[in-house]
Amino acid sequence: MTDEPLRHRRFMLLLAFCAVASAPFPFAGRPLRLLGGLPLWLWWSLIFTAALAFLCCVALLRYWKDDARD
C-alpha cells in the first residue's frame, strides 16, 4: 500500500504555505529594495519556489513509494 502525502497534515500545511508564500504578496506597494542587484521580492519568490520544489521531491521519494514491482 502506498503512503500518500494527504495523510500527513503537517507536511501538506507546509506545502501549502510554501505555495502561497512563493507569491511575493508582502512586497506589494512597498518601495523597491535590491539585494545583490535583484529585487528583494524576487529572492523571496525564488527561495519559496525552491522550497516548494524540494518538498515535492520529498513527497515523491518518501510518501509515494510503489510496492508493486513489475
Residue pairs with C-beta under 8 A, 6 or more apart in sequence:
1 67
2 63
2 64
2 65
2 66
2 67
3 63
3 64
3 65
4 63
4 64
5 11
5 12
5 15
5 59
5 63
5 64
6 12
8 63
11 55
11 59
11 63
14 55
15 52
15 55
15 56
15 59
18 48
18 51
18 52
18 55
19 52
21 44
21 48
22 45
22 48
22 49
22 52
23 45
24 41
24 42
24 44
24 45
26 44
27 39
27 40
27 41
27 44
32 39
32 40
33 39
33 40
34 40
35 43
36 43
